[in-house]
Amino acid sequence: MSPNRNLLLLLLMFLSLSITSSLSSPSPADSPPYLWPLPAEFSFGNETLSVDPAVALIAAGDGGGSPIVRAAFERYMGMIFKHASGRASLLARIRFLRMVEYDITSLKIVVHSGSAELQLGVDESYTLMVSKKDEQSIVGAVTIEANTIYGALRGLETFSQLCAFDYLTKSVQIYKAPWYIQDKPRFQYRGLLIDTSRHYLPIDVIKQIIESMSFAKLNVLHWHIVDEQSFPLETPTYPNLWKGAYSRWERYTVEDASEIVRFAKMRGINVMPEVDVPGHAESWGTGYPDLWPSLSCREPLDVTKNFTFDVISGILADMRKIFPFELFHLGGDEVNTDCWKNTTHVKEWLQGRNFTTKDAYKYFVLRAQQIAISKNWTPVNWEETFSSFGKYLDPRTVVHNWLVSDICQKAVAKGFRCIFSNQGYWYLDHLDVPWDEVYNTEPLHGINETSQQKLVIGGEVCMWGETADTSVVLQTIWPRAAAAAERMWSTREAVSKGNITLTALPRLHYFRCLLNNRGVPAAPVDNFYARRPPSGPGSCYAQ
């Protein structure tokens, strides 16, 4: 039988399933599909299939054999078959000796593009088909088809969530097969902020965070690297800057940062660095005191000196060699300019230009933007810059909302792109915000015109580090970040209808336990305060 005839028969089988199970979310009366985030479209059956522990990878298309895809396949097989050792050798021999037959014996990954470029808006769509061998096909197979290798990674994550270890048969099984899934993200930017200035996070912890992000299909790590408390990053052009680190052991070398970017790319995650100016920068002056307006005015940075902007240019030049992502966050929030007007030389500079301190704030932000643009970066700024002098911002600016609930509405009405991070719901250091409020927060609220909706490129949950270090950071992020992740990935219709205690909560419990089983210390879902341990004995699936 020809491959084309095989594919036709397989598609006819899936189409017949749509009579009883349409390509949409099952009704609440059905047991929910334990997938997170919920795929855009899917159908399923009522069969249980066993998966061969020596399942073979069949790579096809220009990108199917990509090192990123192959590494992801091995990584996911390790997760799926973690109850057994030596998946490719020992279990293959066991299968031969016992003559065990499995329904699923291969995983075919078809990737049409061979490009490994990872930028904003990369195609993350995929199709996933799971079938068993029958009279039409003697091979039981899983097929993931995607336009890019990063779509294939998202498909592998979904496939891994379909697989469950059965303790009675001691085998991996897929329930409710056959499956047909067509999936794509709702927003192109789905971020998580980490803050390594308020508390240093070791490299391995950052990697754990990145790994866990891939499980929820988040795709941007916003790395708030430096702030007023510490400057931990090596900058070769101005090597004294990291004298502002908490200690000589709490630092990131250029090689460390490059490794984080590499590790993230292997999981389809971009890294957006942030250097917040002109405020939040006191630590810079530890290495270069001339950046302070005076010893009693250590931030905002000295707006009067070309040296200040030379340092910013040097930092960005060094970082451009590390971070290939097109977006660069320049901060610009919470700038208190009082001490500028109380510092003699700054006051004289202001008077000489007939500037108010607000004018100087605008001057600083706009000059920093042009430095970033000159290095082929698109600037991202916190919303205060838009609220204070929006009409002067470079039109390429991405406005990052955090403070005012309707700022994205106002920004997109002026033609700017916007990232949504409303602090009332998506700031993870706010421990009293429950999962359902995170889940129900809609980035497009109040934005009704399609052209303006497209300017909201996505959203981001923020793990500010004042009260979170290595001891609690992961259980503060998870599982609430997953609630926002589904809001950003799944269709608006799927996450906005029905009773979420029936349509979402059981799946979120399951996903939290999946995180735990993968070594991520996600806290109980139902805690009144996030990151607290359980109040008593109980199942992971009911806490």
N, C-alpha and C positions, 0 to 999 in steps of 0.2 A: 504494500500500500504506500502511495506517495506521501511525503511529508505534508503537501498541501491538502490532501484528502483527510489526513489525520487531523490537521488543524481545523478543517471545516466541520468534521464530525464533533470535535471538542466544543467548538463554538455553538453548534446546534444543541448539544447537551446542555450547555449553560443557558441558552435562550429558553429551552423548555422549562428550566428551573424558575424562570422569571414569572411563570404563571402563578406559582404559589409563593414566590419570594422575590418581590420586585427589587430593582436596584435602588434601594433606599434603606433608611434605618428601620429595623424591625419595630413592630408596634410594642408598646409597653407590656402587653399581655405575654409577649414572647420573652424567653430568657435572653438577656442582652448579649450581644457578641462582645467578648471580653477583649476588645481592642481599644488602645488609647494612643493617640487621638483617633476619633472615629473617622473611617475613610469616607470620601465623598460619595461613592456609590459602591454597593456590594450586593451579592446574592450568595446564598449558601444552601446546602441540602441537609440530609439527616444521617449521613454515613460517618463512621469512624475509620480513619486510615492510620496504619502504622508507618513509621518513617525509619528507613534503613540508617543505622548509625554510621555506615560507610557511604552515605549518600554522595553521589558524584557530582562535581561541578562541570557543567557544559557551558562554555563561554562562546558567545556569538556576537556578531556585529563588530563595528570598529572599536568599541570600548569595552566589550565583554571581558576581554582578557587583561584589562587594566590592573596594574599592581594594587590600586586602591580597592577595586572590586574583589580581587583575590584575597587581599588581607581581610576585608570585611567578611567574606565568606568563611574564612577560617575562624575569625573572631566570633561570629554568630554560631558556628557549629560548636565551638567550645562552650558557649552559653547553653545551647539547646541540649547538648549531650554531656553536661557537666557531671551527671551521676555515674558516668563510665569513663575510664581512662583509656588512652591509646585509641581514639576513635577510628583512625584510618588503618590501623594495623591489627590490634588485638581483636576488636569487634568484627572486623572483616573475617578473621580466622574463625571466630565463634559462629558467625553466620554460616560459613562454609561447613564447619563440623556438625552443626545442629541442623543444617539444611533449612534454616529459618527463611520464610518468604515474607517480604515486606511490600506494602502497597506503594510506597514512595521510595524510589531508588535513585532518582537524579533531580538536580536542580539546575534548570537552564536559565542563564542570565543573558538577555539580549540587550545590548546597549548600542544605539545607533551612532552616537558621536564618540570619537576617540579623544576629544578635548578634556583636559583635566583642569581647565580654568574654573576657578570658583569666585564668583562675584555676585553682587546683588542682582536678584532676579533670575539666577540660574534655574533652568527647568528641573523641578524636583518631582514631576509627575511620573507615575508608573502604573503598569497593569500587572496584576498577580493572579495566576490561575493555578489551582490545585486540583488534580484529578487522580483517579486510580487506574490501574491497568484493567482492561476489559477486552471484550471480543474485538473492539476496533483498534485498541492499542495494547501491545504486550508490555509496554513500559509505563509504570506509574511515575508521574512527574509533577514537578512544580516549575512553572515558567514565570519569570519576572522579565518584563519588557519595559525599557525606559529610553528616553531620548539621550539622557546623560548618565554618567556614572553616579551622580549624586541622587538622581531619581532611583537608580538601582539600590543605593544604600537605604533609602526610605522603604523600598519594597522588601529588602532583607529584614528590616526591623519589624514590619508588619508580619512577615512570614514567621519570624521567631516568636511573635506573640500568639500565633495560631498553634504553635507546638506546645504540648504539655506532657510532662513525664507521668506515666501511669505506674503507681507503686505496686500494683498487683501483678501486672505483666512485666514490670521493669523495662518498659519500652516507651519511646516517645510516640505520641499519637496526635492526630489532628481531628478534632470533632467538627460535626456539622459540615462535612465535606459533601460534594465538591464546592470549592470557593471560587468566585470570580469577583475581583476587586479592581475598580478603576479609581485612582486617587490622585489628588493634587492639593497643594496648600492654598488656603484662602489669601494669606498675606505673604509677601516675599521676604519680609523682615520679621523674624520671630526670635527676640533676644532675651538674654539674661545678663544683668550687670553683676560683676564682682568687684570688690573694693579691697585692693591690697595696700592701701596707704594707712587706713585706720587699724587694720591688723594684717601683718604679713601672712600670706598663704604659701606653704611650700609647693614646689613644682608638682609633686605627686598628688597633692590635694587639688590643685587646679586641673590636672588631668582627670581625676575622678569626677570633678564637676563637668568637664567637657564630655566625658564618656556618658554620664547620666543625662546630659542634654540631648544626646543623640537618641536615647530611648523614647523621649517625648517629641522628637522631631523639631526641636529648637535648632536654629541655624546661625545665630550670631552671639558670640561672647563679647560683650562690651566690657573691656578691661579698664577699669578706672585705676590706673596704675599708681599715680602720685596725687598727693593732696597736701594740705598745710601740715599734717602730722609727720609724714615721711616721704622720702624720694628714693625708692629702692632700686630703680632701674639704672643700669650702666649706660652712659652716653659718652662715647669716645671723644666727641668733639669738645665736650665740656666735662672732663673726667671728675671734677670735684663735686658735681651735682649729687652723686649718690653718697656723699658725706652726710646728706640729710636722711639717710636710712636710720631706722631705730638702732641697728647695731651692724657690725661688719658681717654678721651671719644672716641677716635678714635682707638679702639683696637678690636681684636677678641680673645675670650676665646677659650680654647680647646673645650668646649661645643658648641660654635658658629660654629667652623670649622666642628665639627662632624655633626651638624645639616645641614650644607650646603651639605656635602657629602651624608647624608641620603636623603635630598630633591632631589638632583640630581639623585640618584639611582632610586627613584620612577618614574623618567622620562627617564630612560635608558641612563643617562649621567654620564660618569666617570669624576672625578676631578683629574687633574695632577698638583701637587704643584711644584713651582719653588723656589729654594734658589740659587741665582746667586753668584758664587764664581770663582775667588778671587776678581774680581772687583765688582762694584755696591754694595758695602757692608759697606760704611762709617757709616751708622746708627747703626751697630752692636757695635761700640766702645763707643756709648753713655752709654751703660750699662756696658761694659767691655773694658775700654781704652787700656788694654794690647793687644787687637786684632789689634790696629793700630801700624804700624811700628814706628811712632812718631807723635807728635801733628801736625807736618807740612806734614806728609805723612799718610793720613787716609784711603787710599785704593790704591792698592790692600791690602788685609789682610796680616798680618805678616806671611810670608812663613817659617820663621826660627823656630817658636815655636810649640812644640807639643800641647800647649794649644789651638792654633787655630784649630787644627784638632780634639781635644777633644770636642770643642764647636760644630763643624760641626757634629761630631758623635752624640752628645747629641741632637742636633736639629733634626737630621734624625731619631733617636730612638723615640723621642716624636712624630714626624709626622707620623711614621710608624703605630702608634696606631690609627691614625685618617684616613689616606688615604690608602685604600686597593688596589688602582690601581697599576698595575705593573710598570708603567713608572714614573720616577722622574727626573725633569729637574734641572740640575746643572749649567745652564747658561754657563759661560766661555767666554762671548763676551766682546769686547771693553776694554781690559785689558791694561792699560797704566802703564808700569813697570818703568818709568823713576825715580820715587822717591825711588824705591827699591835701585837702585845703588847709590843714594845720601844719604842714611841712613846708618850710620856707621856700626851698628851691622849686618844689612842685607848685606852690601857690604862685610864685613869680612866673613860672612857665604857663600856667593857666591864664594869668592876667595878660601875658604877652600875646596870647592867641585869642583873647576874649572868649575863653572857654569856661563853661561851668564844669563841675565834676562829672555831670552826666554826659557832657560833650566829650570829656576825656575818656570816659568809659566806652562811649561809642567809637572814638578814635582808636582805642586799643583793640577792641574786638574786630573792627574792620581791617586793621593792619594785620592782625593775626590771621584773619581769614585769607587775605591775599598771600601771605606766606604759605599757608596750606595749599591754596590753589596753584601756586607756582610749583609745587612739588607733586602736582597731578592728584591732589586729593579733593574730595567734595566735603566741605565743612558741615559739621553738625554742631548746633549750639542749643543749650538749654533755653527754655521759653522766655526768660527774662529779657534776652536780647531782642526777641521779636516784640515783646510788650513795650520795651523802652524805645526802640528805634527801628522797628521792622521794615519801614520803607527804604532804609539805607543798607540793609543786609544784601549780600550778594544773592541774586535770584536763584542760585544753585543751592543755597542753604537748606538743610533739613532741620526743621524746628523740632526740638525734643520736649514734649509736654511732660510736666510732673506736678505742677502746682495748681493751676486753674483748670477746672473740669472742661471748659469749652474752648481751650486754646487751639486744639486741632481744627475745630470749626472755623475759627478766625484765621488761622494760618492758611488753610487750603483755600479759603475764600479770596485770599490775596495771592494765590498761585504758588505758595510754598508747599513742599512736601513735609510730612509730619510723622513722628514716631510717638505713639501713645504709651504713657507710663503713669497714669493718674495715681498720685501717692496715697490717696484714700483707700485704694484697693490693690494696687500692684507693687507697693513697696513691701518687700518681704520682711523687713525689720519691724514692721507694724504687726506685732504678734497676735493682736486681738481681732484680726480680720479673718473670718472663717472661709473655708474653701468655696462655699456657694456664692459669697459676695465677689470673690475673685473670678469665679466662673461666669457670673451674670454680667460682668462689666464689659460693655460693648465699645470697641474703639471707634465705630462709626456712628455712635449715638448723636443725633441731631444733624448729621450730614446726609442729605437726601439726594443731591445731584450726583449722578454717576461719575461725571468728570472730576468732581471734587473728592469723591470716595476713593478714586484711584490714586490721589495724591497722599492718602494715608498709607504709607508703605508697610506699616505693621505696628507692632507693639513690643514692649519689653517689661519684664519683671525685674525689680532692682533689689539686689542683696547688699545693701549698705552695711559696712563692716564695723561700725562703732561698737556694737554689742555682739558681734559674731566673729569668732576665730575658728581655727581648725577643729576645735572640740565640738562645735555645734553648727558649723556652716551648712553641711549637707542636709541635716534634719530641719534646718530653718528654710532651706530652699524647697525641699520636697516634703509632702506631695502638693503643696499649694501652687508651685510653679506649673505643675501639670494641668491644673485647672485653666490657667491662662494659655497654656500651650494648645489645648484643644480648642479654645475660643479662637486662637489665631490660625490653626490649621484647618479645622472642619468647617463645613458650610454654615452660614449664619442661620439657615433654616433648621439644621440639625441640632444646633446648640441652643436654640431659642424657643423650642416648642416642647410641650409636655411637662410632666412633673420630673424635675431633675433628680429628685430622690429615687425615682424609678429608672430614668433613662441614663443618668450619669453616675450617681453615687455608687451603685454596685460595681461598675467598671473602674471607678477611681479607687475603691478599696482593693480591687484585684490588681490594679497597676501599682499601687503602693506596695503590695506584697511582692509583685514581680521585681520592683526596685530592691526590696530587702533581699530577695533571693539572688539578685545579681550583685550583692555586696554594698548597696547604697543604703545608708541608715535613714531612710525616710520615716518621719514621725507618723503617729496615728492620724488618720484623716479627721476624726471627730473631736480632736482636742479643742477646748475653748481657747487656750493659748497655744500657738504654734510651737513646735519643737519639744514640747514636754513629753515625757515617757507615759506609757499607759497608767491609768489610775488603779488598775487591778488585773487579775488574770483574764485571759480571753484570746480568741482567735485573731490572727492578723487580719482576716477578712471581715471582721466585725468591729474594728476599732478606728 
